[in-house]
């Protein structure tokens, strides 16, 4: 086997810095060699320099000037959907595999416990959104045992944990998450809502998942959800059910009327979640950032494993 795969992080804000700390604290098969920003006074860049990591505040062009650039195999983009389009084109041209933490959705959606192994050959993998990482496993847990006609998620996060990048991507968040609910979660129709809660003290990330399904009983769905929660907890220990899964059954005598979609018979499932962050860089209430960076790190490690195996073959 070769040495660790060298990696870079583009974006020195909340998400990029949290990912950086995770890669430093819990090293596996990647070596972080560069952190990129656009603000020379960025705290993330200062922390990277303290750990001996090369930095630049000149964006993607500055990254290309760093001596370590030719050795980089994987780059994590934690900027914005708009900026990612430029970054992706430049990185792909140089053979660097990209893990996209923005809602740009250029590459295939990747949610670790659902389809982590399906996209390892892709030059760009997209981590959907924080709400998607938290809720799509639950939609997938229902859809793997029943036919899901409709799924709706509501992600509520502390306003404090939503930085400029998150706020600039709200529209992309809803579109990307809804799309991934269908493509990865397996729902015929998906809808996503995000709420930035200004409550003080800051609230922990809370998510609500609704599904309308048929073809499986309540106990089968409940077991599938609990099994999926256990899978997510392998890389996000603070991921948990807020309370027992709730059900409501609709039959011929009490059909659910859905505006514009007719009548529904089957099971309505409501799953209530909370996500507590590990506190690696940001406070534990920032579970929305923690699940995103933890999922990206887990995905990057699989990409690195594949690259190392290919190099050793």
C-alpha positions in Angstrom: 0.0 0.0 0.0 1.1 3.6 -0.6 1.3 6.4 1.9 -1.8 8.3 2.9 -3.7 10.1 0.2 -3.0 13.9 0.4 -6.1 16.1 0.7 -7.1 19.7 0.6 -10.0 21.7 2.0 -11.4 24.6 0.1 -13.3 26.9 2.4 -12.1 28.1 5.8 -15.5 28.9 7.3 -17.4 26.9 9.9 -17.8 23.8 7.8 -14.3 23.7 6.4 -12.7 24.4 9.8 -14.8 21.7 11.5 -13.8 19.2 8.8 -10.2 20.2 9.2 -10.2 19.6 13.0 -11.8 16.2 12.4 -9.1 15.2 9.9 -6.4 16.3 12.4 -8.0 14.7 15.5 -9.1 11.4 13.9 -6.5 10.6 11.1 -7.2 7.6 9.0 -5.9 7.2 5.4 -5.8 10.9 4.4 -3.2 13.6 5.1 -4.5 17.1 5.1 -1.8 19.2 3.3 -3.7 22.4 2.3 -6.5 24.7 3.5 -7.8 27.4 1.1 -9.8 30.5 1.9 -10.4 34.0 0.6 -10.0 36.0 3.8 -6.5 36.4 5.0 -7.8 37.0 8.6 -9.8 33.8 8.6 -9.7 31.9 11.9 -9.7 28.6 9.9 -6.6 29.6 8.0 -4.8 30.6 11.2 -5.7 27.3 12.9 -4.4 25.4 9.8 -1.1 27.3 10.0 -0.8 26.5 13.7 -1.0 22.8 12.7 1.7 23.1 10.0 -0.7 22.9 7.1 -0.1 25.0 4.0 -2.7 27.7 3.5 -3.6 30.4 0.9 -6.2 33.2 1.0 -6.2 33.4 -2.8 -8.9 30.8 -3.5 -8.5 28.0 -6.1 -5.7 29.9 -7.9 -3.7 30.2 -4.8 -4.1 26.4 -4.2 -2.6 25.7 -7.6 0.5 27.7 -6.6 1.2 25.7 -3.5 4.1 23.2 -3.8 1.9 20.4 -2.5 -0.8 20.8 -5.2 0.5 18.2 -7.7 0.4 15.5 -4.9 -3.2 16.2 -3.9 -5.6 13.3 -4.7 -8.8 14.5 -2.9 -10.3 17.9 -2.4 -13.2 18.8 -0.1 -15.1 21.9 -1.2 -16.9 23.7 1.7 -17.6 27.0 -0.1 -20.8 27.8 -2.0 -22.8 26.2 -4.8 -21.9 29.0 -7.1 -18.2 28.9 -6.4 -18.1 25.1 -6.5 -18.9 25.0 -10.2 -15.6 26.8 -10.9 -13.6 24.7 -8.4 -15.0 21.5 -9.7 -13.9 22.2 -13.3 -10.4 23.2 -12.2 -9.8 20.3 -9.9 -11.2 17.7 -12.3 -8.9 18.9 -15.0 -6.0 18.0 -12.7 -7.3 14.6 -11.8 -8.3 15.5 -8.3 -11.4 13.8 -6.9 -13.8 16.2 -5.3 -16.1 15.8 -2.3 -18.6 18.5 -2.5 -20.1 19.9 0.7 -22.1 22.6 -1.1 -25.6 22.1 -2.6 -24.2 22.4 -6.1 -25.2 18.8 -6.9 -22.8 18.4 -9.8 -21.8 14.9 -8.8 -24.0 12.0 -7.6 -25.7 12.4 -4.2 -23.9 10.4 -1.5 -25.4 9.6 1.9 -23.0 7.2 3.7 -25.3 4.5 5.2 -27.5 4.5 2.1 -25.2 4.5 -1.0 -21.7 5.3 0.2 -20.1 2.5 -2.0 -22.0 3.3 -5.2 -20.1 6.4 -6.3 -16.5 5.7 -5.5 -15.5 6.0 -9.2 -17.1 9.4 -9.7 -14.8 12.4 -10.1 -17.2 14.4 -7.9 -19.5 13.2 -5.1 -22.0 15.5 -3.5 -22.9 15.4 0.2 -26.4 16.8 -0.4 -27.0 19.1 2.6 -26.9 18.9 6.3 -30.7 18.3 6.4 -30.3 15.7 3.7 -27.6 13.8 5.6 -29.8 13.7 8.7 -33.1 12.8 7.2 -32.5 10.9 4.0 -31.3 7.8 5.9 -34.8 7.7 7.6 -36.6 8.0 4.3 -34.4 5.2 2.9 -35.1 3.1 6.0 -38.8 3.3 5.2 -38.4 2.9 1.4 -36.3 -0.3 1.7 -39.3 -2.1 3.3 -42.2 -0.2 1.8 -43.2 1.8 -1.2 -42.9 5.5 -0.3 -45.3 7.7 -2.3 -44.3 10.9 -0.5 -41.7 12.1 2.0 -41.3 15.5 3.6 -38.5 16.6 5.9 -38.2 19.7 8.1 -34.7 20.5 9.3 -34.5 23.0 12.2 -31.1 24.4 13.1 -29.7 27.0 15.4 -29.3 30.4 13.6 -25.9 30.6 15.3 -24.7 27.5 13.4 -25.7 28.9 10.0 -22.8 30.9 8.6 -22.7 33.1 5.5 -22.3 30.1 3.2 -25.3 28.3 4.6 -27.5 31.4 4.4 -26.4 32.1 0.8 -27.5 28.5 -0.2 -31.0 28.4 1.3 -32.7 28.0 -2.1 -30.3 25.4 -3.2 -30.7 23.6 0.1 -34.4 23.0 -0.4 -34.1 22.0 -4.1 -31.1 19.7 -3.6 -32.5 18.1 -0.5 -35.9 17.4 -2.1 -34.2 16.0 -5.2 -32.0 13.7 -3.0 -35.0 12.5 -1.0 -36.3 11.1 -4.3 -33.0 9.9 -5.9 -31.4 8.5 -2.7 -34.2 8.1 -0.2 -36.4 6.3 -2.7 -39.6 8.5 -2.3 -41.7 9.1 -5.4 -42.1 12.7 -4.4 -39.9 14.6 -1.9 -40.2 18.0 -0.1 -37.7 19.8 2.1 -38.0 22.7 4.5 -35.3 24.4 6.6 -35.8 26.6 9.6 -33.1 28.8 11.1 -34.1 29.1 14.8 -32.9 32.2 16.6 -33.7 30.8 20.1 -31.3 31.5 22.9 -29.7 29.5 24.3 -29.1 27.9 20.9 -31.1 24.8 20.1 -29.7 21.5 19.0 -30.5 20.4 15.5 -33.9 18.8 15.2 -35.4 17.1 12.2 -38.9 15.8 11.4 -39.5 13.2 8.7 -42.9 12.3 7.3 -43.5 9.5 4.9 -46.6 8.1 3.3 -46.1 4.4 2.4 -47.7 1.1 1.7 -46.6 -2.5 1.7 -45.1 -2.9 5.2 -46.6 -2.9 8.7 -45.6 -0.5 11.5 -43.3 -3.0 13.3 -41.3 -3.7 10.1 -40.9 0.0 9.5 -39.9 0.7 13.1 -37.2 -2.0 13.0 -35.8 -0.7 9.7 -35.6 2.9 11.2 -33.9 1.7 14.3 -31.3 -0.3 12.3 -30.6 2.8 10.2 -30.1 5.0 13.2 -27.5 2.6 14.4 -25.7 2.8 11.1 -25.6 6.6 11.2 -24.3 6.6 14.8 -21.2 4.8 13.7 -19.8 8.1 12.4 -22.2 10.6 14.1 -22.6 9.4 17.7 -24.9 12.3 18.6 -27.5 11.1 16.1 -30.6 9.8 17.8 -34.4 9.4 17.8 -36.1 12.1 19.9 -38.9 9.7 20.7 -40.5 6.5 19.4 -41.5 6.4 15.7 -45.1 7.5 15.3 -47.7 5.9 12.9 -51.1 6.6 11.6 -52.9 4.1 9.3 -55.3 5.1 6.6 -57.7 2.6 5.1 -60.8 2.5 2.9 -62.9 4.0 5.7 -60.5 6.9 6.5 -58.6 7.7 3.4 -56.1 10.6 3.6 -57.0 13.3 1.0 -53.9 14.9 -0.4 -54.5 18.2 -2.3 -53.6 17.7 -6.0 -52.7 14.0 -5.4 -56.0 12.3 -4.6 -56.6 9.8 -1.8 -54.1 7.7 0.0 -54.4 4.5 1.9 -51.5 3.1 3.8 -49.2 4.2 6.7 -48.1 7.7 7.6 -44.9 7.6 9.5 -43.4 10.4 11.6 -39.8 10.2 12.7 -38.4 12.8 15.2 -34.6 13.2 15.3 -32.0 15.3 17.0 -28.4 15.6 16.1 -25.8 16.6 18.7 -22.4 17.6 17.4 -19.2 16.2 18.6 -17.9 19.7 19.6 -14.7 19.2 17.6 -14.6 22.9 16.5 -18.1 24.3 17.0 -20.5 23.9 20.0 -22.4 20.7 20.3 -25.6 22.4 19.2 -24.2 22.6 15.7 -25.1 19.1 14.8 -26.1 20.2 11.3 -22.5 21.0 10.6 -21.2 17.9 12.4 -23.2 15.4 10.4 -22.1 17.1 7.2 -18.4 17.1 7.9 -18.5 13.6 9.5 -20.3 12.2 6.4 -17.7 14.0 4.1 -14.8 12.6 6.1 -16.2 9.0 6.0 -16.8 9.3 2.3 -13.3 10.7 1.7 -11.8 7.8 3.6 -13.5 5.3 1.2 -12.3 7.3 -1.8 -8.7 7.3 -0.4 -8.9 3.6 0.3 -9.9 2.9 -3.4 -7.1 5.2 -4.7 -4.5 3.5 -2.5 -5.6 0.1 -3.6 -5.4 1.1 -7.2 -1.9 2.5 -6.7 -0.8 -0.7 -5.0 -2.2 -3.0 -7.7 
